[in-house]
Amino acid sequence: MGCAAGAAAPVSTRQAQRGHHRLPIAQDRLKRGQHGYDAGKRVKGHKRHIASDTMVLLLAVVVHSAGIQDRAGAWALLIRLFLYFESLKTIFVDGSYSGSLINWALSMFGWNML
């Protein structure tokens, strides 16, 4: 018996688990851009800095090589936030963002970083 006109052909379980035949199989190895290594965090590849509001809605993202320090990536993220959201007053950050970054954000943008 054949398939009726317009009906989908049966898909084997091997094909269903593999995904679509036109999508790359090993996407992680084919990502473009600079790669680096952060010896302190033992991270190889990329780092992501993400800013969200209190409802966990995405505000800004910065992706860079893992070889760049977190504070440098945070500077780029804060500048991007300022371009789109000038009215921010307080930013809650991780403990790794400390020292000169907090003073810089206060003097440049008037933001309190907690």
C-alpha positions in Angstrom: 0.0 0.0 0.0 1.3 3.5 -0.8 0.8 6.8 0.8 -2.3 8.8 -0.1 -1.8 11.9 -2.1 -0.8 14.8 0.2 0.0 12.5 3.1 3.4 12.7 4.7 5.7 9.8 4.1 6.7 7.9 7.2 10.0 9.0 8.8 12.4 6.4 10.2 13.4 6.9 13.9 17.0 7.4 12.9 16.1 10.4 10.7 13.8 11.9 13.4 16.5 11.8 16.0 19.2 13.3 13.7 17.1 16.3 12.8 16.6 17.9 9.5 19.1 16.8 6.8 20.0 20.4 5.8 21.0 21.5 9.2 24.6 21.2 10.3 25.3 18.3 12.6 28.2 19.8 14.6 27.2 23.4 15.0 29.4 24.1 18.0 32.6 23.4 16.1 31.5 25.6 13.2 30.7 28.8 15.1 32.3 31.9 13.6 34.2 34.6 15.4 37.1 34.9 17.7 37.7 32.1 20.2 39.8 32.4 23.3 40.6 30.7 26.6 40.0 32.1 30.1 42.3 30.2 32.5 40.6 31.5 35.6 37.2 30.1 34.7 38.5 27.3 32.4 36.3 28.5 29.6 37.2 28.0 26.0 35.4 29.8 23.2 33.0 32.7 23.9 31.7 34.6 26.9 28.3 36.2 27.1 27.2 39.2 29.1 23.5 39.5 29.4 21.4 42.3 30.9 17.7 41.7 31.8 15.1 43.6 33.7 13.4 42.4 36.9 10.9 40.4 34.9 13.8 38.6 33.1 13.1 40.2 29.8 16.3 40.6 27.7 17.6 44.1 27.4 21.1 43.7 25.9 23.7 41.1 25.1 27.4 41.2 24.4 29.4 38.2 23.1 33.1 38.2 22.9 36.2 35.9 23.0 36.8 34.1 26.3 40.3 35.6 26.4 38.9 39.0 27.2 38.3 39.9 30.8 34.8 40.1 32.3 35.2 43.8 33.2 36.0 44.7 29.6 32.9 42.8 28.4 30.8 44.5 31.1 32.0 48.0 29.9 30.7 47.1 26.4 27.4 45.9 27.9 27.0 49.0 30.0 27.6 51.3 27.1 25.0 49.4 25.0 22.5 49.6 27.9 23.1 53.4 28.1 22.4 53.9 24.4 19.0 52.2 24.6 17.9 52.7 28.3 19.2 56.1 29.6 16.6 56.2 32.5 18.2 53.2 34.4 19.2 54.1 38.0 20.2 50.8 39.6 21.9 47.8 38.1 22.3 44.5 40.0 25.5 42.7 39.1 27.5 39.6 39.9 30.3 39.7 42.4 33.0 39.5 39.7 32.0 43.0 38.5 33.7 45.1 41.1 36.3 47.8 41.7 36.9 50.4 39.0 33.8 49.2 36.9 31.4 50.3 39.7 33.1 53.7 40.0 33.2 54.1 36.2 29.5 53.3 35.9 28.6 55.8 38.6 30.7 58.6 37.1 29.8 58.0 33.5 26.1 57.2 33.7 25.1 57.9 37.3 24.1 54.3 37.9 24.4 52.5 41.2 25.7 49.0 40.8 24.7 46.6 43.6 
